[in-house]
Amino acid sequence: MILWIAAVLVGMGALAWVFRFAGQAATGNVPKFRDMPFGVAYGYILAVLVVGWLIWAYFQGRSSDPAIANKFFFLRIGIEGFIIFAIAAWLFRLAGRRVGTAWSRKMFRAMPLTAAFGVMIILIYAILAIFAGLLAPYGQEQIIPGVAANITPGGDPALGGNPDFPLGTDQIGRDILSRLIYGAQNTVGIAFATTLLAFFLGGTFGFLAATFGGWLDQVLSRMVDVLMAIPSLIFALLLMTIASVWAPRLGIPLTVFMVIIIAVIDSTRVFRLSRAVGQNIVVMDYIEAAKLRGEGFGYIIFKEILPNATAPLLAEFGLRFCFVFLTIAALSFLGVGIQPPLADWGTMVRDLSGFVNYAQFAPMAATAPLLAAGAIALLTVAVNFVVDWMLHKSSGLKE
C-alpha cells in the first residue's frame, strides 16, 4: 500500500513537470508558465485528478447495480446538491440584479456567488420559520392516527417507506418533514432571539466600559475574563443541568433558562469586541464635541458610538449567531436544550440516529438523521458566506 501511494505521488510529480514544460513550449515561455513554481503545477495536476475521480464516482453512484450505486449514493447526492444550489444561487443573483430597488440591484451586482447563495438560504430558512404553520402538512407534536412509526425515508414500500410520507416518520409516528419545517422556527428562531439578547447585554456593557473607563471598566473586564476562561459548551451544559432541576419547581420553561444562559455566556465575546471598538471611537474629536455640547452618556453611546461601530458588530452578529445556533443544537442533542414536544434539529439527529443502520443496503432510508444535521450545516455555511462578504465590504478591500 505504501509503495502504491509513493508511486502515485511520483507519477503526479512527473505529470506536473511535463505540464509545466509543455505549457512553456506551447505558449512561447510566457510568464505564467515560465515563473510557475513546481508546487503550483503539482496542484493543477492534483485538481484534475480529483475532479476526474469525482466524475467517475458520480457515474458509479448512478450505476444500475444497486451494490455499486449504494457505495457512492451520498457522494452522488452531494455533487447533485452542489450543482443545484450553485445554479439556484446564480439565478437568484441574476434576479436580484433585475428586480428590486436601485440599492438592492446595486448590492446584487457587487455580490459574489457565495454571498448570493448565503442570502438565498437565509431567506428560505426565514420563510420556513415564519410560515411553518402553513407549510408543514402536520403539527410538530402530532402523532398521526393509523400511521406506523419508524417509516423509512424515500417512500419505497419495499424498504418500509410510505409515499404519503416522503421523509418518513419518527419513533412515535410523527411526520419528519413537518418536524424539519418546525425545527426552522424553533431552532433558528430561538437562536436569533438568544443572539439579540447576547448583543444587547455585551454591547451595552462594552460601550459603557469604553465610555466610562476607570473602575467600571476594570470590574466588567475582569468578570468577563473569568467567564471566558471556562469552556463555553461545558459551562452551558453544567448550568443547564442545574436549571433542569429548578425549572419545574419555578414553573418556568427550561427553554427560557437556556436562552438566558447562552446569551450571558456569548455576551462576553460581544463585550470584548464592543469595548475594543468603543475605545477607538471615544477618542475621536466628534465625541469630545458631543461632550462639550453637554450631551449625556446615552446620547453618546447610541447616537455617536453605535452608528460608527455598526460594521464590525454586524459581522460579529453573524458569527455569534452561528455559534449560538450550534450550541443550542448541541445542548438539544445532549437532552438539555429545546424540550419535547417542540421540534428541534439537534434532538432529531439524536432520535433518528437509528436509521443510519440502513445505510449499507438502503442509503435513502439512512438520510433521516442527516436531514436535520444537513439543515444545521447548510445554515451555518450560508451565514458564514454572508459574514465573509460583509467583512470584505466593510474592510474597504477590492478585488
CORRA-V428538 format. One record per residue. RES is the residue in one letter. PHI is phi in whole degrees, -180 to 180 (* if undefined). OMEGA is omega in radians with two decimals (999 if undefined). BURIAL is # if it has 16 or more other C-alpha atoms within 10 Angstrom, else .. Layout:
res:RES phi:PHI omega:OMEGA burial:BURIAL
res:RES phi:PHI omega:OMEGA burial:BURIAL
This chain:
res:M phi:* omega:-3.14 burial:.
res:I phi:-64 omega:3.13 burial:.
res:L phi:-64 omega:-3.14 burial:.
res:W phi:-66 omega:3.12 burial:.
res:I phi:-64 omega:3.12 burial:.
res:A phi:-63 omega:3.14 burial:.
res:A phi:-64 omega:3.11 burial:.
res:V phi:-64 omega:-3.14 burial:.
res:L phi:-64 omega:3.10 burial:.
res:V phi:-65 omega:3.10 burial:.
res:G phi:-62 omega:3.10 burial:.
res:M phi:-66 omega:3.08 burial:#
res:G phi:-64 omega:3.10 burial:#
res:A phi:-65 omega:3.11 burial:.
res:L phi:-64 omega:3.11 burial:#
res:A phi:-64 omega:3.12 burial:#
res:W phi:-66 omega:3.11 burial:#
res:V phi:-63 omega:-3.14 burial:.
res:F phi:-63 omega:3.14 burial:#
res:R phi:-66 omega:-3.14 burial:#
res:F phi:-65 omega:3.14 burial:.
res:A phi:-66 omega:3.10 burial:.
res:G phi:-65 omega:3.09 burial:#
res:Q phi:-65 omega:-3.11 burial:#
res:A phi:-72 omega:-3.05 burial:.
res:A phi:-75 omega:-3.07 burial:.
res:T phi:-106 omega:-3.14 burial:.
res:G phi:71 omega:3.08 burial:.
res:N phi:61 omega:3.10 burial:.
res:V phi:-69 omega:-3.06 burial:.
res:P phi:-56 omega:-3.10 burial:.
res:K phi:-59 omega:3.14 burial:.
res:F phi:-92 omega:-3.12 burial:#
res:R phi:-65 omega:-3.10 burial:.
res:D phi:-98 omega:-3.10 burial:.
res:M phi:-71 omega:3.06 burial:.
res:P phi:-66 omega:3.14 burial:.
res:F phi:-64 omega:3.13 burial:.
res:G phi:-63 omega:3.11 burial:.
res:V phi:-67 omega:3.09 burial:.
res:A phi:-60 omega:3.11 burial:#
res:Y phi:-64 omega:3.11 burial:#
res:G phi:-64 omega:3.09 burial:.
res:Y phi:-61 omega:-3.14 burial:#
res:I phi:-63 omega:3.12 burial:#
res:L phi:-62 omega:3.14 burial:#
res:A phi:-63 omega:3.13 burial:.
res:V phi:-63 omega:3.14 burial:.
res:L phi:-66 omega:3.13 burial:.
res:V phi:-65 omega:3.11 burial:.
res:V phi:-63 omega:3.11 burial:.
res:G phi:-61 omega:3.12 burial:.
res:W phi:-66 omega:3.12 burial:.
res:L phi:-64 omega:3.10 burial:.
res:I phi:-63 omega:3.12 burial:.
res:W phi:-62 omega:-3.12 burial:.
res:A phi:-66 omega:3.12 burial:#
res:Y phi:-62 omega:3.14 burial:#
res:F phi:-70 omega:3.01 burial:.
res:Q phi:-65 omega:3.11 burial:#
res:G phi:-67 omega:3.09 burial:#
res:R phi:-103 omega:3.14 burial:.
res:S phi:-65 omega:3.09 burial:.
res:S phi:-75 omega:3.10 burial:.
res:D phi:-84 omega:-3.08 burial:.
res:P phi:-59 omega:-3.12 burial:.
res:A phi:-64 omega:3.12 burial:.
res:I phi:-74 omega:-3.10 burial:.
res:A phi:-62 omega:-3.13 burial:#
res:N phi:-65 omega:-3.13 burial:#
res:K phi:-66 omega:-3.06 burial:#
res:F phi:-112 omega:-3.05 burial:#
res:F phi:-62 omega:-3.06 burial:#
res:F phi:-69 omega:3.06 burial:#
res:L phi:-66 omega:3.10 burial:#
res:R phi:-62 omega:3.12 burial:#
res:I phi:-62 omega:3.13 burial:.
res:G phi:-64 omega:3.13 burial:.
res:I phi:-66 omega:3.13 burial:.
res:E phi:-64 omega:3.10 burial:.
res:G phi:-64 omega:3.11 burial:.
res:F phi:-61 omega:-3.13 burial:.
res:I phi:-66 omega:-3.12 burial:.
res:I phi:-63 omega:-3.14 burial:.
res:F phi:-67 omega:3.12 burial:.
res:A phi:-65 omega:3.11 burial:#
res:I phi:-65 omega:3.14 burial:.
res:A phi:-63 omega:3.11 burial:.
res:A phi:-65 omega:3.12 burial:#
res:W phi:-66 omega:3.12 burial:#
res:L phi:-66 omega:3.12 burial:.
res:F phi:-64 omega:3.11 burial:#
res:R phi:-66 omega:3.12 burial:#
res:L phi:-62 omega:3.10 burial:.
res:A phi:-66 omega:3.13 burial:.
res:G phi:-65 omega:3.11 burial:#
res:R phi:-76 omega:-3.08 burial:#
res:R phi:-110 omega:-3.07 burial:.
res:V phi:-121 omega:3.09 burial:.
res:G phi:119 omega:3.14 burial:.
res:T phi:-78 omega:3.12 burial:.
res:A phi:-62 omega:3.13 burial:.
res:W phi:-65 omega:-3.11 burial:.
res:S phi:-68 omega:3.11 burial:.
res:R phi:-66 omega:3.08 burial:#
res:K phi:-64 omega:3.12 burial:.
res:M phi:-64 omega:-3.14 burial:.
res:F phi:-70 omega:3.09 burial:#
res:R phi:-67 omega:-3.14 burial:.
res:A phi:-91 omega:-3.02 burial:.
res:M phi:-85 omega:3.03 burial:#
res:P phi:-70 omega:-3.08 burial:#
res:L phi:-64 omega:3.13 burial:#
res:T phi:-64 omega:3.12 burial:#
res:A phi:-67 omega:3.08 burial:#
res:A phi:-62 omega:3.07 burial:#
res:F phi:-62 omega:3.14 burial:#
res:G phi:-62 omega:3.13 burial:#
res:V phi:-64 omega:-3.14 burial:#
res:M phi:-62 omega:-3.12 burial:#
res:I phi:-66 omega:3.13 burial:#
res:I phi:-62 omega:3.10 burial:#
res:L phi:-64 omega:3.12 burial:.
res:I phi:-62 omega:3.12 burial:.
res:Y phi:-63 omega:3.14 burial:#
res:A phi:-64 omega:3.11 burial:#
res:I phi:-64 omega:3.12 burial:.
res:L phi:-63 omega:-3.12 burial:#
res:A phi:-69 omega:-3.08 burial:#
res:I phi:-74 omega:-3.04 burial:.
res:F phi:-109 omega:-3.12 burial:.
res:A phi:-58 omega:-3.12 burial:#
res:G phi:-63 omega:3.13 burial:#
res:L phi:-89 omega:-3.04 burial:.
res:L phi:-86 omega:-3.08 burial:.
res:A phi:-76 omega:3.14 burial:#
res:P phi:-69 omega:-3.14 burial:.
res:Y phi:-136 omega:3.08 burial:#
res:G phi:-74 omega:-3.09 burial:#
res:Q phi:-68 omega:3.14 burial:#
res:E phi:-109 omega:-3.04 burial:#
res:Q phi:-73 omega:3.00 burial:.
res:I phi:-91 omega:-2.97 burial:#
res:I phi:-75 omega:-3.11 burial:.
res:P phi:-65 omega:3.08 burial:.
res:G phi:75 omega:-3.14 burial:.
res:V phi:-111 omega:-3.10 burial:.
res:A phi:-71 omega:3.04 burial:#
res:A phi:-85 omega:3.08 burial:#
res:N phi:57 omega:2.97 burial:#
res:I phi:-71 omega:-3.06 burial:#
res:T phi:-76 omega:3.08 burial:#
res:P phi:-65 omega:3.09 burial:#
res:G phi:111 omega:3.10 burial:#
res:G phi:76 omega:-3.14 burial:#
res:D phi:-92 omega:-3.13 burial:.
res:P phi:-61 omega:-3.13 burial:.
res:A phi:-65 omega:-3.13 burial:.
res:L phi:-108 omega:3.12 burial:#
res:G phi:88 omega:3.14 burial:.
res:G phi:-96 omega:3.12 burial:#
res:N phi:-146 omega:-3.11 burial:#
res:P phi:-59 omega:3.13 burial:.
res:D phi:-74 omega:-3.14 burial:.
res:F phi:-130 omega:-3.02 burial:#
res:P phi:-60 omega:3.11 burial:#
res:L phi:-103 omega:3.06 burial:#
res:G phi:83 omega:3.10 burial:#
res:T phi:-127 omega:-3.10 burial:#
res:D phi:-90 omega:-2.99 burial:#
res:Q phi:-72 omega:3.09 burial:.
res:I phi:-122 omega:3.01 burial:.
res:G phi:89 omega:3.07 burial:#
res:R phi:-96 omega:-3.09 burial:#
res:D phi:-71 omega:-3.09 burial:#
res:I phi:-68 omega:3.13 burial:#
res:L phi:-59 omega:3.14 burial:#
res:S phi:-64 omega:-3.13 burial:#
res:R phi:-70 omega:3.04 burial:#
res:L phi:-65 omega:-3.13 burial:#
res:I phi:-67 omega:3.11 burial:#
res:Y phi:-68 omega:3.07 burial:#
res:G phi:-61 omega:3.07 burial:#
res:A phi:-64 omega:3.14 burial:#
res:Q phi:-69 omega:-3.06 burial:#
res:N phi:-79 omega:-3.06 burial:#
res:T phi:-64 omega:-3.09 burial:#
res:V phi:-70 omega:-3.13 burial:#
res:G phi:-63 omega:3.12 burial:#
res:I phi:-67 omega:3.10 burial:#
res:A phi:-63 omega:3.13 burial:#
res:F phi:-65 omega:3.12 burial:#
res:A phi:-64 omega:3.12 burial:.
res:T phi:-65 omega:3.14 burial:#
res:T phi:-66 omega:3.09 burial:#
res:L phi:-60 omega:3.12 burial:#
res:L phi:-65 omega:3.11 burial:#
res:A phi:-62 omega:-3.14 burial:#
res:F phi:-73 omega:3.09 burial:#
res:F phi:-64 omega:-3.13 burial:#
res:L phi:-69 omega:-3.07 burial:#
res:G phi:-66 omega:-3.13 burial:#
res:G phi:-67 omega:-3.13 burial:#
res:T phi:-62 omega:-3.11 burial:#
res:F phi:-69 omega:3.10 burial:#
res:G phi:-66 omega:3.12 burial:#
res:F phi:-71 omega:3.07 burial:#
res:L phi:-64 omega:3.12 burial:#
res:A phi:-64 omega:3.14 burial:#
res:A phi:-70 omega:-3.08 burial:#
res:T phi:-80 omega:-3.10 burial:#
res:F phi:-80 omega:-3.08 burial:.
res:G phi:66 omega:3.05 burial:.
res:G phi:62 omega:-3.06 burial:.
res:W phi:-67 omega:3.13 burial:.
res:L phi:-63 omega:3.10 burial:.
res:D phi:-62 omega:-3.12 burial:#
res:Q phi:-65 omega:-3.12 burial:.
res:V phi:-65 omega:-3.12 burial:.
res:L phi:-64 omega:-3.12 burial:#
res:S phi:-65 omega:3.14 burial:#
res:R phi:-69 omega:3.08 burial:.
res:M phi:-63 omega:3.11 burial:.
res:V phi:-66 omega:3.11 burial:#
res:D phi:-59 omega:3.13 burial:.
res:V phi:-65 omega:-3.13 burial:.
res:L phi:-67 omega:-3.12 burial:#
res:M phi:-74 omega:3.12 burial:#
res:A phi:-73 omega:-3.13 burial:.
res:I phi:-95 omega:3.08 burial:.
res:P phi:-55 omega:-2.95 burial:.
res:S phi:-64 omega:-3.08 burial:.
res:L phi:-67 omega:3.12 burial:.
res:I phi:-65 omega:3.12 burial:.
res:F phi:-64 omega:3.11 burial:#
res:A phi:-64 omega:3.12 burial:#
res:L phi:-64 omega:3.11 burial:#
res:L phi:-63 omega:-3.12 burial:.
res:L phi:-67 omega:3.12 burial:#
res:M phi:-69 omega:3.08 burial:#
res:T phi:-64 omega:3.08 burial:.
res:I phi:-67 omega:-3.12 burial:.
res:A phi:-65 omega:3.14 burial:#
res:S phi:-64 omega:3.08 burial:#
res:V phi:-81 omega:-3.05 burial:.
res:W phi:-85 omega:-3.09 burial:.
res:A phi:-59 omega:3.12 burial:#
res:P phi:-64 omega:-3.13 burial:.
res:R phi:-68 omega:-3.12 burial:.
res:L phi:-87 omega:-3.12 burial:.
res:G phi:73 omega:3.14 burial:.
res:I phi:-108 omega:3.13 burial:.
res:P phi:-58 omega:-3.13 burial:.
res:L phi:-63 omega:3.14 burial:#
res:T phi:-62 omega:3.12 burial:#
res:V phi:-64 omega:3.08 burial:.
res:F phi:-60 omega:-3.12 burial:#
res:M phi:-62 omega:3.13 burial:#
res:V phi:-61 omega:-3.11 burial:#
res:I phi:-66 omega:-3.09 burial:.
res:I phi:-63 omega:-3.11 burial:#
res:I phi:-67 omega:3.14 burial:#
res:A phi:-64 omega:3.14 burial:#
res:V phi:-65 omega:-3.13 burial:#
res:I phi:-64 omega:-3.12 burial:#
res:D phi:-77 omega:3.12 burial:#
res:S phi:-65 omega:3.12 burial:#
res:T phi:-64 omega:3.11 burial:#
res:R phi:-68 omega:3.11 burial:#
res:V phi:-66 omega:3.11 burial:#
res:F phi:-58 omega:-3.11 burial:#
res:R phi:-61 omega:-3.14 burial:#
res:L phi:-69 omega:-3.09 burial:#
res:S phi:-65 omega:3.10 burial:#
res:R phi:-66 omega:-3.14 burial:#
res:A phi:-65 omega:3.12 burial:.
res:V phi:-67 omega:-3.13 burial:#
res:G phi:-63 omega:3.13 burial:#
res:Q phi:-65 omega:3.09 burial:#
res:N phi:-75 omega:-3.09 burial:.
res:I phi:-90 omega:-3.03 burial:#
res:V phi:-65 omega:3.13 burial:#
res:V phi:-89 omega:-3.12 burial:.
res:M phi:-74 omega:-3.08 burial:.
res:D phi:-64 omega:-3.09 burial:.
res:Y phi:-70 omega:3.04 burial:.
res:I phi:-71 omega:3.09 burial:#
res:E phi:-63 omega:3.11 burial:.
res:A phi:-65 omega:3.12 burial:.
res:A phi:-66 omega:3.11 burial:#
res:K phi:-65 omega:3.13 burial:.
res:L phi:-67 omega:3.09 burial:.
res:R phi:-74 omega:-3.14 burial:.
res:G phi:90 omega:-3.14 burial:.
res:E phi:-69 omega:3.12 burial:.
res:G phi:-79 omega:-3.11 burial:.
res:F phi:-67 omega:3.09 burial:#
res:G phi:-62 omega:3.11 burial:.
res:Y phi:-65 omega:-3.09 burial:.
res:I phi:-64 omega:-3.10 burial:#
res:I phi:-71 omega:-2.99 burial:#
res:F phi:-89 omega:-3.11 burial:.
res:K phi:-106 omega:-3.09 burial:.
res:E phi:-113 omega:-3.07 burial:#
res:I phi:-78 omega:-3.04 burial:#
res:L phi:-59 omega:3.14 burial:#
res:P phi:-61 omega:-3.13 burial:.
res:N phi:-86 omega:3.10 burial:.
res:A phi:-109 omega:-3.03 burial:#
res:T phi:-64 omega:-3.03 burial:.
res:A phi:-60 omega:3.13 burial:#
res:P phi:-66 omega:3.14 burial:#
res:L phi:-70 omega:3.09 burial:#
res:L phi:-65 omega:3.10 burial:.
res:A phi:-63 omega:3.12 burial:#
res:E phi:-67 omega:3.12 burial:#
res:F phi:-61 omega:3.11 burial:#
res:G phi:-62 omega:3.12 burial:#
res:L phi:-66 omega:3.14 burial:#
res:R phi:-63 omega:3.12 burial:#
res:F phi:-60 omega:3.11 burial:#
res:C phi:-62 omega:-3.13 burial:#
res:F phi:-65 omega:3.12 burial:#
res:V phi:-64 omega:-3.14 burial:#
res:F phi:-59 omega:3.12 burial:#
res:L phi:-69 omega:3.10 burial:#
res:T phi:-65 omega:3.11 burial:#
res:I phi:-63 omega:3.12 burial:#
res:A phi:-63 omega:3.14 burial:#
res:A phi:-66 omega:3.12 burial:#
res:L phi:-64 omega:3.10 burial:#
res:S phi:-67 omega:3.09 burial:#
res:F phi:-62 omega:3.14 burial:#
res:L phi:-83 omega:3.04 burial:.
res:G phi:95 omega:-3.12 burial:#
res:V phi:-121 omega:-3.14 burial:#
res:G phi:-99 omega:3.10 burial:#
res:I phi:-65 omega:-2.98 burial:#
res:Q phi:-95 omega:3.04 burial:.
res:P phi:-59 omega:0.10 burial:.
res:P phi:-88 omega:3.13 burial:.
res:L phi:-63 omega:3.12 burial:#
res:A phi:-79 omega:-3.13 burial:#
res:D phi:-146 omega:-3.05 burial:#
res:W phi:-67 omega:3.12 burial:#
res:G phi:-63 omega:3.10 burial:#
res:T phi:-66 omega:-3.14 burial:#
res:M phi:-65 omega:3.09 burial:#
res:V phi:-61 omega:3.14 burial:#
res:R phi:-69 omega:-3.05 burial:#
res:D phi:-71 omega:-3.07 burial:.
res:L phi:-98 omega:-3.08 burial:#
res:S phi:-62 omega:3.14 burial:.
res:G phi:-64 omega:3.13 burial:.
res:F phi:-67 omega:3.12 burial:#
res:V phi:-62 omega:3.14 burial:#
res:N phi:-64 omega:3.13 burial:.
res:Y phi:-86 omega:-2.96 burial:.
res:A phi:-60 omega:-3.01 burial:#
res:Q phi:-70 omega:-3.06 burial:.
res:F phi:-112 omega:3.12 burial:.
res:A phi:-146 omega:-3.05 burial:#
res:P phi:-59 omega:-3.13 burial:#
res:M phi:-62 omega:3.13 burial:#
res:A phi:-69 omega:-3.11 burial:#
res:A phi:-86 omega:-3.08 burial:#
res:T phi:-82 omega:-3.05 burial:#
res:A phi:-55 omega:3.11 burial:#
res:P phi:-72 omega:-3.12 burial:#
res:L phi:-73 omega:3.12 burial:#
res:L phi:-66 omega:3.12 burial:#
res:A phi:-67 omega:3.11 burial:#
res:A phi:-64 omega:3.11 burial:#
res:G phi:-66 omega:3.09 burial:.
res:A phi:-63 omega:3.09 burial:.
res:I phi:-65 omega:-3.09 burial:#
res:A phi:-66 omega:-3.09 burial:.
res:L phi:-64 omega:3.13 burial:.
res:L phi:-66 omega:3.12 burial:#
res:T phi:-62 omega:3.12 burial:#
res:V phi:-64 omega:-3.11 burial:#
res:A phi:-62 omega:3.14 burial:#
res:V phi:-64 omega:3.13 burial:#
res:N phi:-66 omega:3.07 burial:#
res:F phi:-62 omega:-3.13 burial:#
res:V phi:-67 omega:3.12 burial:#
res:V phi:-63 omega:3.12 burial:#
res:D phi:-61 omega:3.11 burial:#
res:W phi:-67 omega:3.12 burial:#
res:M phi:-64 omega:3.09 burial:#
res:L phi:-64 omega:3.13 burial:#
res:H phi:-65 omega:3.13 burial:.
res:K phi:-68 omega:-3.07 burial:.
res:S phi:-71 omega:-3.14 burial:.
res:S phi:-76 omega:-3.11 burial:.
res:G phi:82 omega:3.12 burial:.
res:L phi:-74 omega:3.13 burial:.
res:K phi:-122 omega:3.10 burial:.
res:E phi:-69 omega:999 burial:.
